[in-house]
Amino acid sequence: MIPCKAPFWADSGHGQTLWSHFLKSPELTHFGNKFEVDLPDGDRLFCYHLPGISDTVVSIYHGLSGDVTSDYMQRTARVCQQLGHSVVLVNHRGAGAGAAYARNPYHSGRADDMSCVLKKLRELFPGKKQVAVGFSMSGNILLCLLGGFRGEEKPDGAIAVNAPIDLLQGSQLLKTGFNRLYDLRFVLRLRKNVEEKYRQGLIPKRYDIPAWSTIWDMDQIYTAPAAGFKDRFDYYQNCSAIHYVPKIQTPTYVLTAQDDPFVSVESYMKASFSKSTVLHVEARGGHMGYLAKQKTPLGSVRWLDYYLHEALLALKQVL
């Protein structure tokens, strides 16, 4: 696999992260057939299926405050389609089309929700191999599931990208320096989501989340109590994938970057990944950026798409 050599205009973690977000890329012409996944507590997830011709179904899960329309979700779906795989794009609780159908929050430990999706996919596509791809927060969820935290149904293969495997460290990094801009964006979207839940009568109380709150604050005020944790420290301790990656037995590819602004590579270096896991660390990439100086074999400067393409091909060889 060729390395991600950054262009001069994106030769930093922030440059990679921001330019990747602002640069336009091809979008899906349609999202396929919508279907729902009912959860045990009465909430439901809204998913979209794009059929393929291979024996593999790839389910794709978005990061914090995203949904199935996020650019990295659409690009990954296109990569899967190029390989002939069927694609399932998954909205977490209350995200995208599911905004009015979730009383409870999604968070970094919702491995049981992901397990429910995979169980549904086993029923819908019997005999098909199941590969899950998780970005950022969903990468952490996926690694938690693979390591035995909540949920019984696991994929046959997995790919996790820039997962915040140490939630305490990640939330603290987000509230420092330039990272505060990312933090504000996350909180703005999440505050709006919580307020909308209250207005629609999905939750009985209004949470007082100040406008300048951080994720660190929000996890204490809303996420932890609403999800049944004692406090944010209980949430971070239980839902950080770093505790579960030694137990992974599923063939898994994990990608991160040394310059990710708020997912410290140090947590990856001290994690005891199992032998079933292939960890790839790039010097440049930021948070889900990975913009390359020259075009990859796929014909674009989106090195992340190239990595996913190669990881999916590698999984095909072992599944």
N, C-alpha and C positions, 0 to 999 in steps of 0.2 A: 504494500500500500504506500503510495507516495505521500510525503508529509504535507502539512498545510503551511506553505510559505506565504506569509501575509504581505499584502501590498503596503506601500509606505503610508498610505492614508488610513490604514486600519491596523497599524503595527502596535497595538496596545489592547488590553482587555476591554477597556471602555470603547475604543474605536471599533473593535470587532462586534461588541454587543449592540451598539447603537446603529452603526452602518448596516448591519444585517437586518435590523428592524425597518430601517427607512428605505433600503433598496427594494425595488419592485421585483417580483418573480412571477412566473406563470402560475395561473390559478386553475382550479378544477372547473370544467364547464358545467358540471352538476355534481351533486353530492350523493346521488343514488337513492335507494329506498330507505325511508325512515322506519325504525321499529323501536319498541320500548322494552326496557328491562325493569321488571318490578323488583323492589328491594324488600327485605323482610319487615322493615319498620313502616312500610306504606309509601315511602318515596319511590321515585322511578327515574331511570336514566333514559336519555334520548340518543339513539345511535343511528348511523347511516351506513348502508351497505352498498359497496360497488363490486359487482361480480367479476371474477377473473377466470382463467382457464387452468391454473395450476392446482396442485393438491394442497395448497397452503392458504390459510386465512390470516391476515395480519391485522390485529386490532391496535389502534393508535390512540394514545391518551395525552391530553394537553397539560400545560403547566398552570400555575396559579394565575387566576383571573382571565385565562384564555377560554377558548371553545373550539369546536371543530373547524371554524373558519380561519383560525390563526394560520399565518403564512407557512410556518414550519409543518403544520398538520397537512395542509394541502400539498406541499412539496413532497412530503414523505409518501402521501397517497399516490402521487404521480410516479415516484420511484418504484413503489410496489406494483403499480399497473404495468410499468415497463418490464417487470420480471414475470408478469402474468398472474400475480397473486390477487386473490380477492382481498378487499379492504373493508374494515369496519372502523369508522371514525366515531369516537365515544365522547359525549359530553358528560362531565362530572355532575353531581347533584346541583341543581339550580343554575347550571351553565347553559348558554345557548337556548335551544328550544325548550329546555326544562326549567326555565326561570320561575315559572308559576307552579311547579310541581314538587318542590322540595322544602320540607319543614326543617330538616337537619342540614348542617353544613358539610361540604366536602373539606377534606384536610389531608395532610401528608401521611396519615395512617390508614386511609380508607382501602386497605388491601382486601377487605371483605366485599366491597363494592366491585372491585376489579375481578374478584373471584366469581361474583354473580354474573358478570358479563361473560366471562370465559365459560361458565357452565351453560349459559344460554347459547353461546356459539357452538358448543359441543352438540347441543340439541338441534340447532338449526342446520349445522353442517357436519353431520356424522361422518367419521372416517377422514376428515380433513385435519391436517396438522395446524396447530395454533401457535402463532408467534405474536408476542406482545411487544410494543415499542412505547416506552414512557419518557416524556420530556420533563426535565426539571423536577417539580414536585411529584409528577406521576412516575418519574424515574425512581424516586425514593419509595413511592407506594409499591411499585413493581418489585424492587429489591426486597422490601419487607415481606411481600407475599411469597416470593421465591425462597426466602429464608425461614418461612414458617410462622410469620406473624399474621394472624387473622386470615380466614378464608382457606378453603380446602382445594378448590380447583386452580391448577396452575397451568401456564402455557407449556408447550413443548420446547420452545426457545424464546429468548428474550433479548432486548436491546434497551439499555438505559443511557440517557444523554444528560450530562450536567446535573445529576441528581444531588440535592443537598442532603447528603447522608448523615450529617451532624446538624440537626435542626437548631440547637442552641447556638452553635457557632455561626450558622448562616443568618439567623435573625439578628445577632449582634453585629455582624458585618454589614447588614443592610442599613443599619441606622448610623453608619459612620461615613464621613466625607462625601464624596460625589455619589456614593451608593444611595444616598438619601433620595436622589431623584427617582431611582427605580422603586424605592420603598414607597414614596408618595404616590406613584402611579398605581402600585398594587393596592394600597390602602384606599385610594379614591374609588377604584372599581369595586372593591369588597364592601366598603361602607354603603355604596349605592345599592348593592345587592342585598345587604342586610336590611336597609331601610325599606326596600321594595317588598321584602318578605313580610315586614310588619304591616305595611299598608294593605297588602293582599290578605291579611289575616292568617298567614301561614305560621307565624310565631306570636305568642301571647304578649310579649313585652318588647318595648323599644330599648335597644342598647345604646347607651351614651358613649359614642365613639368620636372624640374630638377630631376636628378637621386635620390637625397636624400630628395625628397619631402615627406611630410606626407599626410595622408588623409585630414587633416585640410587644407593643401596647395592645394591639388588636387580639393577639393570641391570648392575652390575659383577660381582656374585657369580654371577648365574644367566643373565639374559636374553642378554647379549652373548656369553658363551662357548657357551651351549647353542645359540644361533642361528648360530654360526660367525663372529662378529665378534671382532676382536682384543681390544677392550675397549669400555667404554661410549662413549668418545669416537669410536671408529670406527663404532659403531652409530648414535650421534646424527648424525654427519656424513653418513653414507650414507643414512639413512632420514628425514631432515627434508624435508618437502615444499617448504619455502621455496626449495630449490635447483631444483625441477622445475616450479613453477607457470608460469614464463615460456614453457614449451613446450606448454602445454595447448592443444589444438585442438578439443576436445569442448565443446559448450555446457554451461557449468557455473555453478551458483549457489552462492555461498559466504556463509555467515552467521557472524558473531561479535559479541561485545559488548565495549564499552570497559571494562566492569567485571568481566570474567571473572577470577576470582581467580588462576588458574594457567595461563591461555593469554593471554599478553601481546598486547594490540592493537598494540603497537609493531612486532612481527614482521610483522603484516599491512600496516602502513603502509610498511614498508621493502621488502616483497616486490614483485617485478615481475610481477604477474599479467598473463596474456595477454589479448588482446582478446576471446577466447572466454569469459572469466570475468566474471561479474557479482558484485562484492563488495558485501555489505550489512553495515554496522556499526551496531548499535543502542547507544544510550547505556547502557541498562539491559537486563539479561538474565542476567548471571552466567554460570555454565557450564551450558548447556542448560536454563536456567530459563525466562526470558521470560514471566513472569506479568504480566498486564495489569490495569489498574485497572478497566476496563470490558470487557464481553464483546465478542469479535470477531464478525465476520459469521458465523462458524461456530457461535456460541452458547455459547462458553466463554471463560474468562480465559486459556486456553492460547494465547498469541500465537505460540508456535513452531509449533503445529499450523496456524494460519492462514498463517504464512509458507510452510510446506511445501506447503500447498494452492495458494497463489498461484504458487510456484516450479514446481510440477508443471504447472499450467495454462500458464505461460509456456513451459515446455519443449515442451508439446504443440503450441504455435504454430510452433515452429522445427524440430521433428523430422519 
